[in-house]
Amino acid sequence: MFFEGFSLETVAVRGQRIRLRRGGEGPPLLLLHGNPQTHAMWHKVAPALARRFTCYLPDIRGYGFTSKPPASPDSAAYAKREHAADLAALMTHFGHETFRVVAHDRGARVAHRLALDHAARVEKLCTMDIIPTLEHFERADMAFGMGYYHWFFLAQPHDRPERMILRDVEDWFDLHTSREPKDKGFFHPEARADYLAALRLPDTVMGICEDYRAATGIDLVHDRESRAAGVKVQCPMLALWGAKGAIPRWYDAMAVWGQYAAGPLTGGPVNSGHYLAEEAPEEVLAYLESFL
């Protein structure tokens, strides 16, 4: 069954309506998805984690069926700081002062900011298939531009990328998530249907683009301020990446994260491409069972 035993609900916090699934028993665990997905990406992982944790799986701001503030010239409503404040408020709503966080892709960038801005609340942090956004841009070269071309496309001024994507959302989704057609099989039909249903809402595509626009501007301002102030991740951290993906080709992920983590840091590769939790859930769970 798809998320058997989990509720599906919408919660209002900070003027936003956040769709989420909730299930399990035990200490609170927040799971954050990436682009162009929804919380449904955790369907192979969350039920196992729910045996030990109370799991909260929101659609983050701008994605899925959560609120999408309007576009603005500075994309300030989509700063990772705003995303993080939403999620801190969400966990407060459910009565949790502290919690663990597991996050993938764009959600992992939100989780990184959450661990910086709300350090006393994040007990443990797992990021999947990222290095810090600031490092990506400051190390950018031709290989990065070719491999992460979508960062620059999605960050173009509103509403140019939106109009191009909305002409054929399903085709864009398949091109964006697959290097080759044979790579598509790991998406569960119900998960893929949820991703596409959200993407067919024009505001979702706008929200995704605003997220990437924020990453090229206001997020970098906040990241440089944090770095200048010596603010680092204080909690124990686990960094995972896909062994078949871009991260190990271009970066020493542990060395990079070592510059941003003041607490204990562990990590390693998963035998997958970018979509770790959907391509190799057993390996992901093995890492998480040990770390969490």
C-alpha positions in Angstrom: 0.0 0.0 0.0 1.1 3.6 -0.7 1.9 5.2 2.7 -0.3 2.7 4.6 -1.0 4.0 8.1 -0.2 7.6 7.3 -2.7 10.5 7.4 -2.8 13.1 4.6 -3.7 16.6 5.9 -3.2 20.3 5.4 -1.9 22.5 8.2 -1.8 26.3 8.4 1.4 28.0 9.7 2.9 31.4 9.1 0.1 32.2 6.6 1.0 29.2 4.5 -1.0 26.0 4.0 1.3 23.0 4.1 0.2 19.6 2.8 1.8 16.7 4.6 1.6 13.1 5.5 2.1 12.0 9.1 2.5 8.6 10.6 4.4 6.4 13.0 5.4 6.5 16.6 8.5 7.7 18.4 10.7 10.7 18.3 9.8 13.3 15.6 11.5 13.0 12.2 11.0 15.6 9.4 11.6 14.4 5.8 12.0 17.0 3.0 11.7 16.3 -0.7 13.5 17.7 -3.7 12.6 19.1 -7.2 10.4 18.4 -9.2 8.8 16.2 -6.6 6.5 16.1 -3.6 6.6 14.4 -0.2 5.6 11.2 -2.1 9.3 10.6 -2.9 9.6 9.0 0.6 7.1 6.2 0.0 9.7 3.5 0.0 11.5 4.8 3.1 9.0 6.5 5.4 6.9 3.4 6.3 10.1 1.6 7.6 11.2 4.7 9.5 7.7 5.1 11.0 8.3 1.9 13.0 10.7 3.9 15.2 9.8 7.6 14.5 6.8 9.9 14.2 7.4 11.0 10.6 6.3 14.3 9.1 6.5 14.6 5.3 5.5 18.0 4.1 5.4 19.5 0.6 7.8 22.4 1.0 6.7 26.0 0.1 6.2 26.4 -3.7 6.0 22.6 -4.3 3.3 20.0 -4.4 0.0 21.2 -2.9 1.5 23.6 -0.4 1.1 27.4 -0.7 2.9 29.2 -3.4 3.5 32.9 -2.7 3.5 35.1 -5.8 6.7 35.8 -7.7 8.7 38.9 -6.9 11.8 40.6 -8.3 14.0 39.4 -5.4 12.2 36.0 -4.9 12.4 36.8 -1.2 9.4 34.7 -0.3 11.3 31.6 -1.6 14.5 32.2 0.4 15.6 29.0 2.1 15.3 31.1 5.3 11.6 31.4 4.7 11.2 27.7 3.9 13.1 26.8 7.1 10.9 29.1 9.2 7.8 27.4 7.8 9.1 24.0 8.9 10.2 25.1 12.3 6.7 26.5 12.8 5.2 23.2 11.4 7.1 21.2 14.0 6.0 23.7 16.8 2.4 23.2 15.6 2.7 19.5 16.3 4.3 20.1 19.7 8.0 19.3 19.0 10.7 21.6 20.2 13.5 19.4 18.7 13.5 16.9 15.9 15.7 15.1 13.4 15.8 16.0 9.7 16.4 13.9 6.6 16.3 15.7 3.3 17.0 15.3 -0.4 18.0 17.8 -3.2 16.2 21.2 -2.7 14.8 20.0 0.5 18.3 19.3 1.7 19.2 23.0 0.9 16.2 24.0 3.1 17.4 21.6 5.8 20.9 23.1 5.7 19.4 26.5 6.4 17.1 25.1 9.0 20.1 23.7 10.9 21.8 27.1 10.7 18.9 29.3 11.7 17.3 26.9 14.2 20.3 25.1 15.5 18.9 24.4 18.9 16.0 22.5 17.4 17.7 20.2 14.9 19.0 17.1 16.7 20.5 15.4 13.6 20.7 16.2 9.9 21.0 14.0 6.9 21.4 15.6 3.5 21.1 13.6 0.2 23.0 14.4 -3.0 24.0 18.0 -2.4 26.9 20.1 -1.3 26.1 23.7 -0.1 24.6 26.0 -2.7 27.3 28.6 -2.1 30.0 26.0 -2.9 28.3 25.0 -6.2 28.3 28.6 -7.4 31.7 29.6 -6.2 33.3 26.5 -7.8 31.2 26.8 -11.0 32.9 25.9 -14.3 32.0 24.6 -17.7 31.3 21.1 -16.3 29.0 22.5 -13.6 27.2 24.6 -16.2 26.6 21.7 -18.4 25.6 19.2 -15.6 23.5 21.7 -13.7 22.1 23.6 -16.7 18.6 23.5 -15.2 19.7 25.8 -12.3 20.4 28.6 -14.8 17.3 27.9 -16.9 14.9 27.8 -14.0 16.4 30.9 -12.5 15.7 33.0 -15.6 13.3 36.0 -15.0 9.7 35.3 -14.4 7.8 34.0 -16.3 10.1 32.8 -19.2 11.0 29.3 -17.9 7.4 28.9 -16.5 5.9 29.4 -19.9 8.3 27.0 -21.6 7.7 24.2 -19.0 3.9 24.6 -19.0 3.7 23.9 -22.7 4.3 20.2 -22.0 4.8 19.5 -18.3 5.1 15.7 -18.6 7.7 15.9 -21.3 9.7 18.4 -19.2 9.4 16.2 -16.1 10.7 13.2 -18.0 13.6 15.1 -19.6 14.5 16.7 -16.3 14.5 13.5 -14.2 16.0 11.0 -16.7 19.3 11.0 -18.5 18.0 8.1 -20.6 14.4 6.8 -21.0 15.3 3.5 -19.2 16.0 5.5 -16.0 12.3 6.3 -15.4 11.3 3.0 -14.0 12.1 3.7 -10.3 9.3 6.2 -9.9 6.2 4.5 -8.4 3.1 5.2 -10.5 1.3 6.9 -7.6 4.3 9.0 -6.8 4.8 10.1 -10.4 1.1 10.9 -10.7 1.4 13.1 -7.6 4.4 14.9 -9.0 2.7 15.6 -12.3 -0.6 16.6 -10.7 1.2 19.3 -8.8 3.2 20.4 -11.8 0.1 20.9 -13.9 -0.8 23.7 -11.5 0.9 26.8 -13.0 1.7 28.2 -9.6 3.7 25.1 -8.8 6.0 25.7 -11.8 6.3 29.3 -10.7 7.2 28.2 -7.2 9.9 25.9 -8.4 11.4 28.6 -10.6 11.2 31.1 -7.7 13.1 28.6 -5.5 15.9 28.5 -8.1 15.8 32.3 -8.6 16.2 32.7 -4.8 19.2 30.4 -4.9 21.0 32.8 -7.3 20.4 35.8 -5.2 19.0 36.1 -1.7 20.1 32.7 -0.6 23.7 33.5 -1.5 23.5 36.7 0.6 22.3 34.7 3.6 24.9 32.0 3.0 27.8 34.4 2.8 26.6 36.2 6.0 26.5 32.8 7.8 30.0 31.9 6.6 31.4 35.3 7.5 29.9 34.9 11.0 31.3 31.4 11.4 27.9 29.8 11.6 28.0 26.1 10.9 25.9 23.0 11.3 26.2 22.1 15.0 24.4 18.8 15.2 25.6 15.4 14.0 25.4 15.2 10.3 25.2 12.5 7.7 25.9 13.4 4.0 24.8 10.8 1.4 25.2 11.0 -2.4 24.4 8.9 -5.4 27.5 7.0 -6.6 26.3 7.2 -10.2 25.4 10.9 -10.0 27.2 14.2 -10.4 28.4 14.8 -6.9 31.3 12.3 -6.8 32.4 13.2 -10.4 33.1 16.8 -9.4 33.4 17.1 -5.6 34.9 15.5 -2.5 31.6 15.8 -0.7 33.0 15.0 2.8 35.8 17.6 2.4 33.3 20.2 1.4 30.8 19.5 4.1 33.7 19.4 6.6 34.0 23.2 6.1 30.3 23.7 7.0 29.8 21.2 9.8 31.1 21.9 13.3 29.6 18.7 14.8 30.3 15.0 14.0 30.2 14.4 10.3 29.8 11.0 8.6 28.7 10.1 5.1 29.1 8.0 2.0 27.8 6.9 -1.4 24.6 5.1 -2.3 24.5 2.8 -5.3 22.1 5.0 -7.2 21.8 8.1 -9.4 20.3 11.3 -8.0 17.0 9.9 -6.6 18.5 7.9 -3.7 15.4 7.1 -1.7 13.5 5.9 -4.8 16.4 4.1 -6.5 18.1 2.4 -3.6 15.8 2.6 -0.5 17.4 -0.3 1.3 20.8 1.3 1.3 19.4 4.6 2.4 17.5 2.9 5.2 20.7 1.1 6.3 22.5 4.5 6.6 19.5 6.1 8.4 19.0 3.2 10.8 22.5 3.5 12.0 22.6 7.3 12.1 19.2 8.2 13.5 
